[in-house]
Amino acid sequence: MKGLKKLVGLFTILSVLFSWSCKTPKKDESKTETKQLEIVENEGPSIMPYDTFSYTEFDHIASYLSGIKPADSIVAARPEFQNYAWKEFSIRFTKQWVNYETNELKMINQWTNEHIKYNDSIFYPFSGPDFNYLNSFFPNAKFNMMIALESLGSVPNIQNMPNTRRINLLNEMEKSLYFNLECSFFRTFSMEDELNTDVLDGTLPLILLFIKSHGYEMVNIYPVSINEEGYLSADTSDIMYAHTTQKYFDNAASFIYRNPTDSSLHELIYMSLDLSNDGIEENELSTFLAHYIDGNTVFLKAASYLCHKESFTTIRDLMLDNADQIISDPSGIYFDDYDDNWEIAVHGQYIGPIKLFETRMQENLKTYCEEAGNSNLPFRFGYHYTHWSLIDAKRK
C-alpha cells in the first residue's frame, strides 16, 4: 500500500498518536488498552470523537486575517468585522489575492492536474509558510507536512485584542506577504525579522490566512510533538479538542481544515526544525523523518540549494532513500544525485541559476532540457526570473 498512505492513530487518555506510515508501531501490552482510530483511505482524517465542529473561532480568526467577511450574524456580533480599517484591508487584500490566484495559483493547478500524479501524503521541507504552492500542486492530498526554521508563534486572540493591535497585526502580515505574492517564495532572512515582531510572532497567522484564502474552513488547531517511537503525538485529548484558541505551541502544530464543497477533511502539520546534519543528529530526528517521508511525495521549492551542501546530506539521503516521488525545482535535489533507481521527467526550461547562486550550475540538467526541447513552465517555480523547470522523479 505504498502508493496510498494511511493515517493511523492510537487514542489514550495520555496521548494521541498519528502516523502517515503503514508500519504501525507495536503495542506495549503493559499500557492502558487503546482505542484505534478509523484507518483512512479515501475519506480524509477523522476528528475523534470530540465535537470540534461546533467551535468556530479558528475559522472566524482565519476570516479576519484573510479579509473574508463571515456570515452576517457573525459580523453583527463581532465589532472587529465592523471596523473601518478592517473593511479597507479586506478590499485591498482581496484585490491582491484575486490577482495572485488568477495569474499564478490557478495556472499551477491546471498544469499539475494535467502533468502531475502524486500520493495522498506530501512532505515539504524548507517550506516556510508556503501553503499556497503546496495546495495548488496537491489539492487532493489528505496529509501534508511542512518543515521550516521559522517558529510557529501563537493564534492571535483577535476577539480580546485592542483594535490598534489588530490593525497593526494586519499591517505586519501584509508587509511579510508582499514579496511572496510578487515572487512566489519567501526570503528566509526577511522572515527572521518580519515574523518576530511584537504583534506577528511566527508563521501560524500566515498559514491561517492562506488556508482560508484557498476556500477552506478551519476546524481545529492543536500542538503536537515527536514521541519516543518517532511519531507525532498530542499530549492529551483535552488539549487537542479544547474549545479555546489559547493553546501553547512549542515547535509543531496540526491544522485540521475542511473543503466545504465536498466536506472532505485535510490535515497540515507545520514544524519548526533545523534540518541540517547537526540539527537532525542533535535532536535524533532521523527515525521521525524516515517515517514521514517513507512512500510519500516530497516537494521542494526555493530550497536555497541546501541539499547540494555537505551540511545537509542527512536529509538529502533520507529523501532519496525513502520517498516514492520527489517533485523539485533545481534548488532542491542536485540533478546528478538521482541514480538508476529513479525515473526522471523534467518539465520547463533550465538555463542556470540566478546570480545569487551562480556556483550552483547543473550542466547535465541544462543538457537534458536542451535535448528535450521543452517549452517553459506557464508559472513561476523557483528562483529564476524568466525560466522555470520542474523535476518529477519517481522511484522505479
BELSUL-V928711 format. One record per residue. RES is the residue in three letters. PHI is phi in whole degrees, 0 to 359 (999 if undefined). PSI is psi as a letter, one per 40 degrees, with the letter a starting at -180 (NA if undefined). Layout:
res;phi;psi
RES;PHI;PSI
RES;PHI;PSI
//
This chain:
res;phi;psi
MET;999;f
LYS;296;d
GLY;291;d
LEU;231;h
LYS;278;i
LYS;244;i
LEU;268;h
VAL;239;h
GLY;237;i
LEU;240;h
PHE;259;h
THR;231;i
ILE;298;d
LEU;267;d
SER;205;i
VAL;235;h
LEU;259;i
PHE;235;i
SER;217;i
TRP;263;e
SER;258;i
CYS;288;e
LYS;270;g
THR;290;h
PRO;300;i
LYS;293;i
LYS;284;i
ASP;265;h
GLU;294;e
SER;280;e
LYS;270;i
THR;304;i
GLU;302;h
THR;255;i
LYS;248;h
GLN;280;h
LEU;288;i
GLU;300;h
ILE;282;h
VAL;259;h
GLU;241;d
ASN;232;e
GLU;247;e
GLY;83;i
PRO;291;i
SER;275;i
ILE;261;g
MET;273;i
PRO;271;f
TYR;266;i
ASP;272;g
THR;268;e
PHE;292;d
SER;282;e
TYR;262;h
THR;251;e
GLU;295;d
PHE;300;d
ASP;289;d
HIS;296;d
ILE;296;d
ALA;299;d
SER;296;d
TYR;298;d
LEU;293;d
SER;265;e
GLY;74;f
ILE;262;h
LYS;289;h
PRO;280;a
ALA;301;i
ASP;303;d
SER;294;d
ILE;288;d
VAL;301;d
ALA;296;d
ALA;266;e
ARG;236;h
PRO;300;d
GLU;297;d
PHE;275;e
GLN;263;e
ASN;292;h
TYR;297;d
ALA;297;d
TRP;292;d
LYS;298;d
GLU;295;d
PHE;300;d
SER;301;d
ILE;296;d
ARG;294;d
PHE;287;d
THR;301;d
LYS;298;d
GLN;295;d
TRP;293;d
VAL;301;d
ASN;297;d
TYR;295;d
GLU;295;d
THR;291;d
ASN;270;e
GLU;231;c
LEU;293;d
LYS;293;d
MET;293;d
ILE;300;d
ASN;297;d
GLN;296;d
TRP;292;d
THR;293;d
ASN;302;d
GLU;271;d
HIS;246;e
ILE;239;h
LYS;248;i
TYR;214;i
ASN;279;i
ASP;271;e
SER;229;h
ILE;242;h
PHE;250;h
TYR;236;g
PRO;278;i
PHE;58;f
SER;274;d
GLY;59;a
PRO;270;f
ASP;284;g
PHE;290;d
ASN;299;d
TYR;289;d
LEU;304;d
ASN;285;d
SER;289;d
PHE;283;d
PHE;229;f
PRO;295;d
ASN;264;e
ALA;293;h
LYS;274;d
PHE;232;h
ASN;229;h
MET;234;h
MET;247;h
ILE;233;h
ALA;207;i
LEU;286;d
GLU;296;h
SER;287;i
LEU;288;d
GLY;80;a
SER;222;i
VAL;281;h
PRO;292;h
ASN;275;g
ILE;295;d
GLN;293;d
ASN;253;e
MET;271;h
PRO;304;i
ASN;300;d
THR;300;d
ARG;292;d
ARG;300;d
ILE;292;d
ASN;299;d
LEU;298;d
LEU;299;d
ASN;296;d
GLU;295;d
MET;293;d
GLU;302;d
LYS;298;d
SER;289;d
LEU;269;e
TYR;304;d
PHE;294;d
ASN;299;d
LEU;288;d
GLU;274;d
CYS;240;e
SER;80;e
PHE;215;i
PHE;263;i
ARG;268;h
THR;302;d
PHE;294;d
SER;293;d
MET;295;d
GLU;303;d
ASP;269;d
GLU;289;d
LEU;255;f
ASN;220;f
THR;251;i
ASP;295;d
VAL;253;d
LEU;242;h
ASP;253;e
GLY;169;a
THR;277;e
LEU;304;d
PRO;299;d
LEU;292;d
ILE;296;d
LEU;301;d
LEU;302;d
PHE;294;d
ILE;302;d
LYS;292;d
SER;295;d
HIS;278;e
GLY;95;e
TYR;270;i
GLU;255;h
MET;285;h
VAL;256;d
ASN;198;i
ILE;222;h
TYR;208;i
PRO;285;i
VAL;227;i
SER;212;i
ILE;270;h
ASN;270;a
GLU;294;d
GLU;276;e
GLY;87;f
TYR;245;i
LEU;281;i
SER;221;h
ALA;264;h
ASP;303;d
THR;214;i
SER;294;d
ASP;298;d
ILE;290;d
MET;303;d
TYR;250;e
ALA;297;h
HIS;277;g
THR;206;i
THR;269;e
GLN;272;g
LYS;252;i
TYR;272;h
PHE;247;h
ASP;277;c
ASN;226;e
ALA;205;i
ALA;215;i
SER;254;h
PHE;253;h
ILE;254;h
TYR;222;i
ARG;236;h
ASN;275;h
PRO;292;e
THR;284;d
ASP;228;e
SER;63;e
SER;289;i
LEU;258;i
HIS;226;i
GLU;233;h
LEU;241;h
ILE;257;h
TYR;247;h
MET;231;h
SER;262;h
LEU;219;i
ASP;269;h
LEU;263;e
SER;291;i
ASN;305;d
ASP;295;d
GLY;294;d
ILE;291;d
GLU;292;d
GLU;296;d
ASN;259;e
GLU;51;f
LEU;265;e
SER;301;d
THR;297;d
PHE;301;d
LEU;296;d
ALA;299;d
HIS;303;d
TYR;269;e
ILE;267;d
ASP;307;h
GLY;74;e
ASN;254;i
THR;266;h
VAL;262;h
PHE;236;h
LEU;229;h
LYS;213;h
ALA;49;f
ALA;266;e
SER;59;f
TYR;58;f
LEU;297;d
CYS;284;e
HIS;271;e
LYS;258;i
GLU;295;d
SER;279;e
PHE;231;f
THR;288;d
THR;294;d
ILE;293;d
ARG;300;d
ASP;292;d
LEU;299;d
MET;288;d
LEU;292;d
ASP;274;d
ASN;240;d
ALA;286;i
ASP;273;d
GLN;207;i
ILE;230;h
ILE;251;h
SER;210;i
ASP;271;i
PRO;298;e
SER;273;e
GLY;272;b
ILE;277;h
TYR;300;h
PHE;304;d
ASP;286;e
ASP;280;e
TYR;280;h
ASP;261;a
ASP;289;e
ASN;283;e
TRP;242;h
GLU;262;h
ILE;252;h
ALA;232;h
VAL;246;h
HIS;249;i
GLY;89;a
GLN;239;i
TYR;232;h
ILE;242;e
GLY;125;i
PRO;279;i
ILE;287;i
LYS;301;d
LEU;302;d
PHE;242;f
GLU;298;d
THR;278;e
ARG;258;f
MET;300;h
GLN;238;g
GLU;296;d
ASN;293;d
LEU;293;d
LYS;297;d
THR;298;d
TYR;303;d
CYS;293;d
GLU;294;d
GLU;289;d
ALA;285;d
GLY;65;f
ASN;294;i
SER;277;i
ASN;289;i
LEU;295;i
PRO;275;e
PHE;212;i
ARG;288;h
PHE;211;h
GLY;101;a
TYR;269;d
HIS;295;i
TYR;279;d
THR;229;d
HIS;239;h
TRP;231;h
SER;226;i
LEU;228;h
ILE;258;h
ASP;249;h
ALA;254;h
LYS;241;h
ARG;292;h
LYS;287;NA
//
